[in-house]
């Protein structure tokens, strides 16, 4: 995805960077530290490898995440949050907390417990 020539406001650009089902979830996973493609694919239920690679590329293009390639065989690659990605994670954390509140208000504590968000 490229930056368009016109935006109505900076928030529209930020929305373009993070829109889609998987990007916020990818960033949420990367909060735990550097990780491989295989690990992301394993920990993000429902995403296929093609979609994951596409979303990672877009996040890389915008400088939200970085990629480190290690020499040797087999080839090893790790993804990580950049400084900009850490800032974006702050917003995603707020969104996560709002989601937790709404799920609690709607009697979904069992789902939160199963996912490790409640004791």
C-alpha positions as CSV (number, residue, x, y, z in Angstrom):
1,X,0.0,0.0,0.0
2,X,1.3,3.4,-0.9
3,X,0.5,6.8,0.7
4,X,-2.2,8.5,-1.3
5,X,-1.6,12.0,-2.6
6,X,-4.7,13.3,-0.8
7,X,-6.0,12.8,2.7
8,X,-8.7,14.7,4.5
9,X,-6.7,14.5,7.8
10,X,-3.7,12.7,9.3
11,X,-6.0,10.2,11.0
12,X,-7.1,9.0,7.6
13,X,-3.5,8.1,6.8
14,X,-3.1,6.3,10.1
15,X,-6.3,4.4,9.4
16,X,-4.9,3.3,6.0
17,X,-1.8,2.0,7.8
18,X,-3.7,-0.1,10.3
19,X,-6.9,-1.0,8.5
20,X,-7.7,-4.6,8.0
21,X,-8.4,-7.5,10.4
22,X,-4.8,-8.6,10.9
23,X,-2.5,-5.6,11.3
24,X,-3.6,-4.6,14.8
25,X,-3.4,-8.3,15.9
26,X,0.1,-8.6,14.3
27,X,1.3,-5.5,16.2
28,X,-0.3,-6.9,19.4
29,X,1.7,-10.1,19.0
30,X,4.9,-8.2,18.3
31,X,4.6,-6.4,21.7
32,X,6.1,-9.6,23.1
33,X,9.3,-9.1,21.2
34,X,11.1,-10.2,18.0
35,X,9.3,-13.1,16.4
36,X,9.4,-15.2,13.2
37,X,6.8,-15.6,10.5
38,X,6.1,-19.1,11.6
39,X,5.5,-18.0,15.2
40,X,3.2,-15.2,14.1
41,X,1.3,-17.7,11.9
42,X,1.0,-20.1,14.8
43,X,-0.2,-17.5,17.3
44,X,-2.7,-15.6,15.1
45,X,-5.5,-18.0,14.6
46,X,-7.3,-17.8,11.3
47,X,-4.6,-16.0,9.3
48,X,-3.0,-17.7,6.3
49,X,0.6,-17.3,5.4
50,X,-0.1,-15.3,2.2
51,X,-2.3,-12.8,4.1
52,X,0.3,-12.5,6.9
53,X,3.1,-11.8,4.5
54,X,1.1,-9.2,2.7
55,X,0.2,-7.5,6.0
56,X,3.7,-7.6,7.2
57,X,5.0,-6.0,4.0
58,X,2.6,-3.1,4.4
59,X,3.6,-2.6,8.0
60,X,7.3,-2.7,6.9
61,X,6.6,-0.2,4.1
62,X,5.2,2.3,6.6
63,X,8.0,1.8,9.1
64,X,5.7,0.4,11.8
65,X,7.7,-2.9,12.0
66,X,11.2,-3.9,11.0
67,X,12.7,-7.1,9.7
68,X,16.0,-8.7,10.6
69,X,17.4,-11.5,8.4
70,X,20.0,-13.8,9.8
71,X,22.6,-15.5,7.6
72,X,22.8,-19.3,7.4
73,X,20.6,-22.2,6.5
74,X,17.8,-22.4,7.0
75,X,17.1,-18.7,6.4
76,X,15.8,-17.1,9.6
77,X,13.9,-13.8,9.7
78,X,12.5,-11.9,12.7
79,X,10.0,-9.1,12.8
80,X,10.0,-6.4,15.5
81,X,8.2,-3.2,16.4
82,X,10.0,0.0,15.4
83,X,9.8,3.2,17.4
84,X,6.8,4.2,15.4
85,X,5.3,0.8,15.9
86,X,5.7,1.2,19.7
87,X,3.7,4.4,19.5
88,X,1.1,2.6,17.4
89,X,1.0,-0.1,20.1
90,X,0.0,2.4,22.7
91,X,-3.2,3.2,20.7
92,X,-3.9,-0.5,20.1
93,X,-3.5,-1.2,23.8
94,X,-6.2,1.4,24.5
95,X,-8.4,-0.2,21.9
96,X,-7.7,-3.6,23.5
97,X,-8.8,-2.3,26.9
98,X,-12.0,-0.9,25.5
99,X,-12.7,-4.3,23.9
100,X,-12.2,-6.0,27.3
101,X,-14.6,-3.6,29.0
102,X,-17.2,-4.2,26.3
103,X,-16.8,-7.9,26.6
104,X,-17.2,-7.8,30.4
105,X,-20.3,-5.6,30.1
106,X,-21.8,-8.2,27.7
107,X,-21.1,-11.2,29.9
108,X,-18.2,-12.6,27.9
109,X,-15.9,-13.2,30.8
110,X,-15.5,-16.9,29.9
111,X,-14.0,-15.8,26.5
112,X,-11.6,-13.4,28.3
113,X,-10.6,-16.1,30.8
114,X,-9.9,-18.6,28.0
115,X,-7.7,-16.1,26.3
116,X,-5.8,-15.2,29.5
117,X,-7.3,-11.7,30.0
118,X,-8.9,-12.5,33.3
119,X,-7.9,-14.6,36.3
